[in-house]
Structure formats: structure tokens, C-alpha cells
Amino acid sequence: MSKFTLRAVMTFGLLMMLWVNAFSQNSSLSGKVVDNKGEVLLGATIIIKGSPISTATNQNGEYKISQVPLGKTTVTVNMIGYNSMDLPIQIVSGANVLNFTLNSSTSDLEEVVVIGYGVAKKKQITGSISSVGPKEFNTGVVSSPDQLLAGKVAGLTVNRSGGDPTAASTIQLRGPSSLTASSAPLYVIDGVVGANIELVAPDDIVSMDVMKDASSTAIYGSRAANGVIFVTTKRGKAGKPVLAYSGYAAIERVANRVNVLSAAEHKQFLADNGLTVAASETGFDTDWQDEITRTGVSHNHNLSLTGGSEGTRYNASVNYFNNQGIVKRSDLERVVARVGIDQNAFDDRLKLALNVANSMNKSNHVDYGIFNGAARYLPTSPVRSDDAAYAAYDGYFQVPGRTNYFNPVAMLNQRDEERNNNTLLASLKADLTIFKGLTWTNVISYQQNQFDKKYYMHRTDFDSKALGRGFAERSNLKNIDKIFESYVNYNVTKNLHSFDAMAGYSYQKTKNNDGVVASSVGFMSDDLGGNNLNLGTLPDGYNPYSTYPYILESLLISVYGRVGYNYDEKYLLSASVRRDGSSKFGKNNRWATFPSVSGAWRISRESFMQDQDLFSELKLRAGYGISGNQNIDPYRQIIIFGPQNGQFLYNGNWMNAYGVNQNENPDLKWESTSMFNAGLDFELWRGRLGGSIEYYNKETKDLLYEYDVPSPPYQFNRLLANGASMSNKGVEITLNAMVYRNSNFSYNTTVNFARNVNKVGSLSSNIENIGVSERYEGSIGLDGWTGQTAAIVLPGQALGTFYVANYIGYDATAKKTIYQKPSGELVTQDQISAPDDYMVMGHALPKFTYGWNNSFQYKNWDLNFFLRGMYGNQIFNATRADLSRLQQANVTNISKDAVEEGIFETPLIASSRFIEDGSFLRLDNATLGYSFNVKESKYFKNARLYVSGQNLFTITKYSGVDPEVSLSGLAPGVDNRNYYPKTRSFLLGVKLAF
């Protein structure tokens, strides 16, 4: 045997001896895992940290691990529905015992939820309230905090139709419930009622609680028919100061384009069909959509500082947001600064909270007519021309005499619109504990909004309003809102009985439109734009204040109260009432009362539920309440005189003509919404699966509607009156599941579903002999479509009912489209009389909406993706109708879809031919992040890096730019040629805390 072989054998033998010795010193570890009630837990995972050694508990909650290495180690135990636990242990030779007691992770039942003028634990809620926190918020380029909720709350529709960074979202909760008044919810920010949502940066939000049913919202009375959204922001905490930074940079691109012919395709179509264009309009290759769009670059930065002592705490933050639109010359720049101080005094019996927030917005807007122009303008035409004939248009190529045919690039560059919006909110809150259980709260708030708009059309603008002289308009308006709230809360618990009561008083004074709107023409130069109206030269008879606003002042005074009782957190009752008096309404209806009552039964607290392991929470609740809608301008109840169109010559001077512009209605009152809501909240397998099921019946009456009236006896031909009605009935389901979790990996998912059925009731007013049987809405202003509408407001039908001609098909031989009358007769387009021959052909409101959120965690990595969509809605595609003029392809571009369709008859009526399925499924956002291990860091408390994509794909049959069109107003679901393209964004972000 060689020395090398002998040495190898000895080494191997020595290693074997050491391994056997180590193995022989291994010891066992055993024990039991129970919950905080002492009940055994089956399937809990026990892991020796840092090793592959693991096991699970049996049906008795017992476990045993053999061959555990000696020495110090850490043992981890995990169980779905419970908080994980790490315990250090010194493993000695022989048997080691280690028992675990796990606390349920269903702590959301103990979470505090904001309710009207107070807070309550989630398990004590008797109404329908959904809470969304930062972990559930939508990620991406968010220009307004309401977009954080899109698709996250069942029954809440947050719609931002298009990618315009300057456009606001439209929000509906449980369907539309008004014909003329605003459908926007009431925002309550840190206790300030009616605060502007733009005063809050998304990074400063702790939670958003959505009150959905009237039993919850009735405490806010006349402003709560459309729901209430509570926004809670970050506050200072006692301890060392925490400096945090979060920010991202993003790029945005056009997600989809109007599918029109390119220059080559257009030339080929003309050649194939014997059409020619004017010599000046050919010879070029222009992509008009490319000419007006770009890749937008956006960035967001948020810096915050919190800290303080037990007696004094502070928070301060500043947010800078710059969103560059994908359409050139459109953008939004915003700075939001917030400061808060919390001070305790008199042995913590008095708590003071001072908050000051300021939002400064600067935005540049574009004329939405550019989108129609970019689709219709011939792709063979130039953007500019050196021909002297176009010098008057600053060299931009234009075609005089052609209706609604404007060069979109010229329109983009020759119209300037800048808006500046500065909003300030200051509030002081004082909580005084008079004695244990009784707290008196006073809130004073002041909100001021300063709005400044500068609009200018260049002297070379093709529009006759400005050509050769320029046109400028300047608006400067101020809105002020002052609120005083004073209320007391009383809570007492004795044995198993708990009682709470609240009573308060509110005073709100609002003053809007305090400012001036003026215009001017006749400028010698475009250099100053709309900054100096005095440079214009006004022609005789021109009224620079024709749109002069009048100040709108209103006063709302309220008293309100609520009582609640619960027995052993098992049986819960709550009732509230609010009495509102508003100056907005007629002298006969200044005051109204809004009551509510609700109750809940926590079945899981019953004794017969204690021996089962399926339900850890089961609560049945029901409620009924009445709330109102006063979202109209003041003075709608009185007679108003104002300027009439034009002026008249009197004694050689031009005088404004005045007359009645509005009739008096002393009976004008609130819209009133009553709602019954029933819900079931549940958690199974100790929180592994949970959720809620809701049913509601929402009836709105005394709807405000503007009626045509005879003149005389009325002095004006329109009258705002109450009387119409509407209903919404629906079901909402929310499910959340903790699918899997161990020490390294977890997967959670949440699904929400909402179905709402809307129906218009009566359209008659509460004034004798005034009413309508139906009303046509959704005017379609295509060339040749005189007086055409797409929708009807009709009792028994939903808002957004499409009422158009029934399209049957196309006769290629006769080159005629064929339609069917309500009688069944088949006719051609010229034989259809609108709207007498129209029929109900579709609905804009969806049958249901849904959202699906998925969150994965693997060690330091996290992945989240969110899908949402709607089903069963239709869209009237007026854009496709406008681009289906094959016979006019020599004067306007056409769509590829129209070429494939091959219908050589110009559409001149609204028909079902252009009604399409608007259902869609969208991957709304996906985020991948990595959290760095900073436990050993001297400077960082946490650090996270992430990448995110927004609007990554959309599955839909809709042929237009995007199926998510506006669902607001009396004619929702109409895609009418002026659609700012939806964006697709990608961003890189970072979150740091020091």
C-alpha cells in the first residue's frame, strides 16, 4: 500500500469517527403547540432555523425532532392564521422539551376603523365599511390618491378614462344615484369633512376606509348619499426621529392607438377604389398620432420626518410629483407639504392636534380636438408647408372650407392653457377627557382653494375665433370653506354590557367663485399669451365679461347623534340621526332629517360555536338608513337675472341685455337615498380564508332634474325641480385567503366581485303637470349627424341605455345598410326617422365588476400583481363611426376595421352597428421588490427597491383605443373621438427609512 493510499484511508477513518461522534451527541427536541386559548394546533411547522430540519405537529399538537445538533439554536414555528414565533434554546444531550403558544394573526378584528365622528374596532362594526391600507394600494404613476382604490373595494368604481395626467377620476359607489347632482363621495381627511383629496400625498396615507351603506353614512346627512371615504394620514410617534424617503422614476408610453390607415395603405385604398385627393394633400408620409405623442417621463419624491416625546409629537412631509403626459404639452407638477403637531396636556386629559397642508398644482392642458384630428387628417398631408398660402397659419398645413378638419399639430402648438391650483387646509382639533369615558372634541378647519387659468389661442390659429387677432381668457377664482364641529363621545362598560353615545353640532360656511373671468381679442403679438388682457383691442359690442361668474355662498348647520350598545361583543346595535339645514334649498324645504339603525350578531361568540374549528369569526349584520345629496350650486332655488346673448344700442352706447336666466322654486330640496344593507362576515380555519358577502337595496327619490317648462307662465323655459326616482340593487363579495405560509414563503390572495342593477323610476316632478316620459342624451356631433343621440333616460331602464337604430347588415350589391324598425319592417338608412324608429340596443353599465390581488413573499423578495375588469357592458364607438366613411377617404382618413368591413355607405345615423362589447380584463399593475437586511445597519431602519409595471395588458373584444370609457353622466359608455390615450408605464422605486 502506498503512503498516499495509507494516508487517505487514515484520513477517511478519522472523518468517520468524528461524524459518528457528532451523531452520537445529537439529541431530540419535542413539545406541544397550542393557541392562546390552550387549544392544540394541528399542522404547525417547526423548523430548526438555518438548517433543513423540520417537522409538523400531529392531531394532538405534538411534535418531535430527532438528531438535533447540540448547542445554541433557534426554533421557528409557523401556522397559517397565527403569528410565527422564534425561540432560542440550548440543546443538551438527551431529550429537550420546548412548547409554543401562538397568537392568532386574525388581528384585523382588533383593528381600529374610522367611523363618523369616532373610531371602532372592526369586530364591532354593524355597517358596511371596507378598509384599504398601503400594502393593498395600487402602485404606479398615481396622479390622485383616489386611484389607489381602483378595483380594490367591491362596489366602488374608480374610473380614469384615458391617460391625461391633468384629468380627475370619476367615482361611483354602488351605481349611479343622481341625474344632475354630483356623484362624488364625501372625503373626510383626518376628521375634516369635505377636505380636498389633492391635499394628501399617497405616501402619507395610513388607511382609506370606505363607508358604503346608508346606516354608516347617514351620520353625515345631506352630503353622504354617494358614500364617505375616510383618509387617515401618518402622525408623529414618541421615540427617536424617523426620516423616510420614497421615490420613483417612470416612463409612460401609449398603450394603444386608433387603428387608422398609414400613408401607404391609404394610397393603396384610393387606387383600388378610384378615388383621388387634392394635389396639395398628397406626397407625404405623416403619422399624426406620432406627431402629437411622446414617451412621458415622470418622477415622484416624498420626504417625511416623524418623532417626538410622549407629550409632544410631530410629523412633517413634502411630496414632489411631476407627471409628463404622453401627449406633448400636457403635464402636471405638484408639491404637497404637510405639518402636524400633537400635544398632550393636563396629565393627558387634553390632546391638541394642529395640521396644516398645502397643495400647489401647475398643469398644462391640451385641446381634446387634437385626438379626432390625429385620426382623421390624411396621412399623405404635410405637417407644415412653405407655400405662402399657409403663412397666415404660421406655416401649418390647413384645408380651409372643410368642416371639422383641423391640423392637430397646429392645434396642439397654437393653443396654450396653463392652470395653477393652490389649496390650503389648516385644522385644529382638541380632545378633552372630562372624565373616564366622556370626551369632548372640537374641530376648526379652514380650507382655501385659489384657481388661476390662462388660455390663449394664437393669432395664427385656424379657428375663426382667433385667426388674425388672437384670443385670450383669464380666470382667477377663490373658494373658501370654514367648518366648526363640536361633539362629545361617551363610552361605558359594565360586566358584559357596553354602551356608547355621541352628540354633536356642525357649522359650515362656503364661499365659491370669488373672482373674475375675462377675455380679450385683437392682440398684436402672441408673446405674452393670456398674461395681459389689456393688450387686446376690443371691437364694438364685444363683452369681455360674458362669462363673468357670480359668487356662490352657502351655509349648512347640523345637529347629530348616535347611540350604540353591545352585549359581550356578541349582540351589537347602533342608531344615528342627523338634522341638516341648508341655504341651498327652497324656503319650504330648508331642513331635513337623516336617520339610520343597524345591528349585528357575532354568531361565532355563541356557546354552541365554541366546540368547532371551522369558523373563527362569523358575523351577521343588517342596517337601514337615509342619506342625502346636496351637491348642487347655491341659488338654484331663487329667481336669477343675468346678461342675455349680445348687447343693444341705447343712446349711442352699447348696453348689456338683462333678463331672467333661472326660475324660482321655493320647494327645491335634497335628493334622498334610503338603503337596506345585509352582510355576512366570516373567517374560516383561523383566518386562512375570510371575507364578506353583502346585499343592498338602494332607493333614491326626489332626484333633481331640469325640466322644460312653458314660458309664460314661467319667466324662463327651464326649471330645476325634484321628483324623479332611481334604484340600485346589488351583491358584493370579498374573499381573502392565506394560501400558504412558512418561514421563507407566503402567498396571499384577495378577490372582490360586485353586481349592481340600476333602474330609472319616474321622471315626473313634484310640481303638477311638469315631467317627461323620456329624455334623449349622448349627443353625437359627427359630420352629417344632425341631432343624433346615442342614449335614452327611460323609466324601467338603466342609465346608459343605448337607444339607436337596429342594424341588420349590409347589401353589397345595392351598397346599402339595412335596418329593422320596431314594427319588424326592414328599411334602408334613409328610411329611418330618429328617434321614432330607434330601439333599446344595449347598456353601458356593466353586469359586474371584479378585482383579483395576489401577493407573494419569498425571503426578502416580494411580488404583487393585480387584475381587474368588468363584464357585460357595451360601448357606443362613435370614433369607429366617424372613421367608417369609405366613400370620403379622399378627404379624411379611415380605419383599418372599416376597410375590412367593406361597407361603402357613409353612416349618417346612430345604430347598433357601432355598439360593441366593452368587457375587459386588465393586468392593472405588477410589482417586484426586494427588502434589504438592515438589522446590522447603523443608519437604516429599512430599505426596499422595487420595479413596477402599470396597465401591462388588456384582454377585450372592443376595437377602440381602450374599453375603460367614462361611466358618469346621463349618457355613459360613449367613445366620442376625444379620447386621451391610455398609458402603459414602467417605474423603478425606492423606500428608505433612517
NORLINRA-V223358 format. One record per pair of residues at least 24 apart in sequence whose C-alpha atoms are under 6 Angstrom apart, sorted by sequence separation. I is the first residue (numbers start at 0). GAP is how many residues later the second one is. D is the distance in Angstrom with one decimal. If there is no record, write none. Layout:
# NORLINRA-V223358
i-><I I>
gap-><GAP GAP>
d-><D D>
This chain:
# NORLINRA-V223358
i-><80 297 314 334 423 451 482 519 556 573 597 638 673 700 730 846 924 48 206 297 314 334 422 450 482 518 555 572 597 638 673 699 729 845 846 924 48 205 297 313 333 422 450 481 517 555 572 596 637 672 699 729 845 923 924 47 204 205 296 313 333 421 449 481 517 554 571 596 636 672 699 728 845 923 32 46 204 205 295 312 332 421 449 480 554 571 595 636 671 698 728 844 922 31 46 203 295 312 332 420 448 480 553 595 636 671 697 727 843 922 31 45 203 295 311 331 420 448 479 570 594 697 727 842 843 922 30 45 294 311 331 419 447 479 516 569 594 670 697 726 842 921 30 44 293 310 330 419 447 478 569 593 670 696 726 921 29 44 292 310 330 372 418 446 478 593 695 725 761 804 920 950 29 43 292 329 373 418 446 478 695 725 760 803 920 949 28 43 291 292 329 372 417 445 477 569 694 725 759 802 803 919 949 28 291 417 445 476 477 694 724 759 802 919 948 27 416 444 476 513 693 724 758 759 802 876 948 27 369 416 444 476 512 693 723 758 759 801 802 875 947 27 415 443 475 511 692 723 758 801 875 947 26 27 415 443 475 511 629 692 723 757 801 874 917 946 25 26 184 186 188 414 442 474 510 628 691 722 800 801 874 916 946 25 184 185 186 187 188 189 252 414 442 474 510 628 691 722 800 873 945 25 182 184 186 251 413 441 473 509 627 690 721 722 799 873 874 945 25 251 413 441 473 509 627 690 721 799 873 944 250 440 472 508 626 627 689 690 872 917 944 250 440 472 508 626 689 872 943 249 413 439 440 471 507 625 688 871 943 249 439 471 507 625 688 870 942 248 438 470 624 687 869 942 248 438 470 506 583 624 687 869 941 247 437 469 505 585 623 868 941 247 364 437 469 505 584 623 868 940 246 363 436 468 469 504 622 662 867 868 939 940 246 363 436 468 504 622 661 867 939 245 362 436 503 621 866 938 245 362 503 621 662 866 144 244 361 502 620 866 244 361 471 502 620 865 243 360 501 619 865 243 360 501 619 864 242 359 500 618 864 242 359 500 618 863 241 358 499 617 863 241 358 499 617 862 35 240 357 498 616 862 26 30 32 34 240 357 393 498 616 861 26 27 28 29 30 31 32 33 34 35 239 356 392 497 615 861 27 28 30 32 34 238 356 391 457 497 614 615 860 237 238 355 614 860 235 236 237 355 496 613 615 859 235 237 354 495 613 859 237 354 495 353 455 132 353 455 131 352 454 131 236 352 453 130 235 351 130 235 351 587 588 129 235 350 586 587 129 234 350 585 588 128 349 585 128 349 551 585 128 348 584 127 348 584 127 288 287 126 754 285 754 284 753 284 753 283 752 282 283 752 877 878 281 283 751 874 875 876 877 878 281 751 874 280 750 750 749 749 748 806 748 805 806 747 803 804 805 806 747 803 746 746 745 745 744 744 743 743 262 262 784 843 164 198 799 799 790 777 776 220 218 220 217 214 214 224 223 224 223 224 221 222 220 221 222 220 221 222 214 217 221 214 217 214 213 213 224 181 180 180 213 125 125 125 125 377 376 377 375 376 375 153 105 153 153 154 153 80 371 80 371 80 370 367 276 275 259 260 259 260 258 259 258 77 150 257 256 255 150 254 254 253 254 252 251 252 251 251 250 250 249 249 248 248 247 247 246 246 245 245 244 244 243 243 242 242 241 160 160 160 139 162 161 162 161 162 161 162>
gap-><24 24 24 24 24 24 24 24 24 24 24 24 24 24 24 24 24 25 25 25 25 25 25 25 25 25 25 25 25 25 25 25 25 25 25 25 26 26 26 26 26 26 26 26 26 26 26 26 26 26 26 26 26 26 26 27 27 27 27 27 27 27 27 27 27 27 27 27 27 27 27 27 27 27 28 28 28 28 28 28 28 28 28 28 28 28 28 28 28 28 28 28 28 29 29 29 29 29 29 29 29 29 29 29 29 29 29 29 29 29 30 30 30 30 30 30 30 30 30 30 30 30 30 30 30 30 31 31 31 31 31 31 31 31 31 31 31 31 31 31 31 31 32 32 32 32 32 32 32 32 32 32 32 32 32 32 33 33 33 33 33 33 33 33 33 33 33 33 33 33 33 33 34 34 34 34 34 34 34 34 34 34 34 34 34 34 35 35 35 35 35 35 35 35 35 35 35 35 35 35 35 35 35 36 36 36 36 36 36 36 36 36 36 36 36 37 37 37 37 37 37 37 37 37 37 37 37 38 38 38 38 38 38 38 38 38 38 38 38 38 38 39 39 39 39 39 39 39 39 39 39 39 40 40 40 40 40 40 40 40 40 40 40 40 40 40 41 41 41 41 41 41 41 41 41 41 41 41 41 41 41 41 41 42 42 42 42 42 42 42 42 42 42 42 42 42 42 42 42 42 42 43 43 43 43 43 43 43 43 43 43 43 43 43 43 43 43 43 44 44 44 44 44 44 44 44 44 44 44 44 45 45 45 45 45 45 45 45 45 45 45 46 46 46 46 46 46 46 46 47 47 47 47 47 47 47 47 47 47 48 48 48 48 48 48 48 48 49 49 49 49 49 49 49 50 50 50 50 50 50 50 50 50 51 51 51 51 51 51 51 51 52 52 52 52 52 52 52 52 52 53 53 53 53 53 53 53 53 53 53 53 53 54 54 54 54 54 54 54 54 54 55 55 55 55 55 55 55 56 56 56 56 56 56 57 57 57 57 57 57 58 58 58 58 58 58 59 59 59 59 59 60 60 60 60 60 61 61 61 61 61 62 62 62 62 62 63 63 63 63 63 64 64 64 64 64 65 65 65 65 65 65 66 66 66 66 66 66 66 66 66 66 67 67 67 67 67 67 67 67 67 67 67 67 67 67 67 67 68 68 68 68 68 68 68 68 68 68 68 68 68 69 69 69 69 69 70 70 70 70 70 70 70 70 71 71 71 71 71 71 72 72 72 73 73 74 74 74 75 75 75 76 76 76 76 77 77 77 78 78 78 78 78 79 79 79 79 79 80 80 80 80 80 81 81 81 82 82 82 82 83 83 83 84 84 84 85 85 86 89 92 93 93 94 94 95 95 96 96 97 97 97 97 97 98 98 98 98 98 98 98 98 99 99 99 100 100 101 102 103 104 104 105 105 105 106 106 106 106 106 107 107 108 109 110 111 112 113 114 115 116 117 123 129 160 160 171 172 180 193 194 357 359 373 376 381 382 402 403 403 404 404 405 405 406 406 406 407 407 407 408 408 408 409 409 410 411 412 448 449 450 451 461 472 473 474 495 514 515 515 516 516 517 578 581 598 599 599 600 605 605 606 606 607 607 610 613 614 634 634 635 635 636 636 637 664 700 703 704 705 717 727 728 729 729 730 731 731 732 733 734 735 736 737 738 739 740 741 742 743 744 745 746 747 748 749 750 751 752 803 804 805 810 817 818 818 819 819 820 820>
d-><5.2 5.5 5.8 5.8 5.2 4.5 5.6 5.9 5.2 5.3 5.6 4.8 5.8 4.3 5.3 5.8 5.4 5.5 5.4 4.5 5.1 5.2 5.6 5.6 4.4 4.8 5.7 5.9 3.8 4.4 5.3 5.6 5.2 5.5 4.8 4.3 5.7 5.5 5.5 5.6 5.5 4.3 5.1 5.6 5.3 4.6 4.3 5.7 4.2 5.6 5.2 4.2 4.9 5.5 5.9 4.9 6.0 5.1 5.6 4.5 4.4 5.7 6.0 5.3 5.0 5.8 5.4 5.6 5.4 4.2 6.0 5.6 4.1 4.5 5.3 5.7 4.4 5.7 5.1 5.9 5.8 5.1 4.5 5.9 5.4 5.0 5.6 4.8 5.6 4.5 5.2 5.3 5.8 5.4 5.1 5.5 5.4 5.1 5.2 5.7 5.6 4.5 5.6 3.8 5.9 5.5 5.6 5.5 5.0 5.6 4.4 5.7 5.7 4.8 5.7 5.9 4.7 5.0 5.8 4.9 5.7 5.0 4.5 6.0 4.8 5.5 5.8 4.5 5.6 4.6 4.4 5.9 5.6 5.1 5.2 5.8 5.8 5.0 6.0 5.8 5.6 5.8 5.7 5.4 5.1 5.8 5.6 5.1 4.5 5.6 4.8 5.2 5.1 4.6 5.3 4.3 5.5 5.1 5.4 4.9 5.4 6.0 5.7 5.7 4.2 5.6 5.7 5.8 5.7 4.5 5.7 5.2 4.1 5.7 4.3 4.9 5.7 4.4 5.1 6.0 5.6 4.4 4.9 4.7 5.1 5.7 5.7 4.7 5.8 5.5 5.1 5.1 5.9 5.9 5.7 5.8 5.9 4.9 4.9 5.9 5.5 5.5 5.1 5.1 5.8 5.3 4.8 5.2 5.0 4.6 4.8 5.5 5.2 4.6 5.7 5.6 5.6 5.9 5.3 5.2 5.5 5.4 5.7 5.6 4.5 5.3 4.5 4.4 4.6 4.4 5.3 4.3 4.9 5.0 5.1 5.2 5.6 5.8 5.9 5.7 5.7 5.7 5.6 5.8 5.5 5.9 5.8 4.4 4.3 5.6 4.5 5.3 5.2 5.7 5.2 4.7 5.6 5.0 5.6 4.6 5.6 5.0 5.1 5.5 5.6 5.7 4.6 5.1 4.8 5.9 5.9 5.7 5.8 5.9 5.7 5.8 5.9 5.7 6.0 5.8 5.3 5.9 4.6 5.2 5.0 4.7 5.0 4.8 4.7 5.3 5.1 4.6 5.0 4.4 4.4 5.1 5.3 3.9 4.6 5.4 6.0 4.9 5.8 5.5 6.0 5.7 6.0 5.7 5.7 5.6 5.5 5.1 5.5 4.8 5.6 4.7 5.5 5.3 5.9 4.9 5.2 4.4 5.5 5.3 4.6 4.3 5.8 4.9 4.8 5.9 5.6 5.7 5.7 6.0 6.0 5.8 5.8 5.8 5.3 5.3 4.5 4.6 5.4 4.1 4.7 5.3 5.3 5.9 5.7 5.8 5.9 5.9 5.9 5.4 5.8 5.5 5.9 5.8 5.1 5.1 4.3 5.3 5.1 4.3 4.4 4.4 5.7 5.8 5.5 6.0 5.6 5.5 5.4 4.5 4.3 5.2 4.6 4.7 4.7 5.7 4.8 5.7 5.8 5.5 5.7 5.6 5.7 5.2 5.6 5.3 5.3 5.4 5.4 4.4 6.0 5.0 5.8 4.5 4.5 5.2 5.2 5.7 5.3 4.4 5.7 5.7 5.8 5.9 5.9 5.9 5.9 5.3 4.3 4.6 4.7 5.4 4.5 5.3 6.0 5.5 4.5 5.9 5.8 5.9 5.7 5.5 5.5 5.7 5.2 5.3 5.3 4.2 5.9 4.5 5.6 5.6 5.8 5.7 5.7 5.4 4.6 4.6 5.0 4.1 5.2 5.7 5.8 5.6 5.2 6.0 5.5 5.3 4.9 5.0 4.7 5.7 5.8 5.9 5.6 5.7 4.0 4.6 4.5 4.3 5.0 5.5 5.6 5.7 5.7 5.7 5.2 5.3 5.1 5.1 4.4 5.7 6.0 5.6 5.7 5.8 5.1 4.5 5.2 5.3 5.9 5.2 4.2 4.5 5.8 4.6 4.8 5.8 4.9 5.0 4.7 5.0 5.0 4.9 4.7 5.0 4.8 5.6 5.8 5.9 4.5 5.7 5.5 5.1 5.9 5.7 4.8 5.9 6.0 5.7 5.2 5.8 5.9 5.3 5.8 5.7 5.8 5.6 5.8 5.8 4.5 4.6 4.8 5.1 4.7 4.4 4.8 5.4 5.2 5.6 5.2 4.4 5.7 5.6 5.2 5.2 5.2 5.3 4.6 5.9 5.5 4.6 4.6 5.2 5.8 5.8 5.7 5.3 5.8 5.0 5.4 5.8 5.0 5.7 4.3 4.6 4.6 5.9 5.9 5.7 4.7 5.7 5.4 5.4 5.1 5.7 5.1 3.9 5.5 5.5 5.7 5.0 4.6 4.5 5.8 4.8 6.0 5.7 5.3 5.6 5.0 5.2 5.6 5.4 4.9 5.5 5.9 4.9 4.3 5.9 5.4 5.1 5.3 4.5 5.9 5.7 5.5 4.4 5.7 5.5 4.6 5.8 5.4 4.9 4.9 5.1 4.9 4.6 5.4 5.3 5.8 4.5 5.7 4.5 5.8 5.1 5.6 5.9 4.5 5.9 5.3 6.0 5.5 4.3 5.4 5.5 5.2 4.8 5.7 4.6 5.7 5.1 5.4 4.4 5.5 4.9 4.8 5.3 5.5 4.9 5.9 5.4 5.0 5.1 5.7 4.9 5.7 5.8 5.7 5.5 5.9 4.9 5.9 5.0 5.7 4.9 5.9 5.4 5.9 5.7 5.0 3.9 5.1 5.7 5.2 6.0 5.5 5.8 5.8 5.2 4.8 4.4 4.6 5.7 5.9 5.5 5.3 5.7 5.5 5.9 5.4 5.3 5.8 5.5 5.7 5.1 5.2 5.8 4.7 5.8 5.6 5.4 5.8 5.3 5.4 5.0 5.3 4.8 5.9 5.4 5.5 5.4 4.9 5.8 5.7 5.9 4.0 5.9 5.6 5.5 6.0 5.8 5.3 5.8 5.7 5.6 5.9 5.6 4.9 4.8 5.1 5.4 6.0 5.4 5.5 4.2 5.5 5.6 5.5 4.0 5.5 5.6 5.4 3.9 5.5 5.6 5.6 4.3 5.8 5.1 5.5 4.1 5.7 5.1 5.8 5.7 5.0 5.5 5.8 5.9 4.9 5.6 5.3 4.4 4.5 5.4>
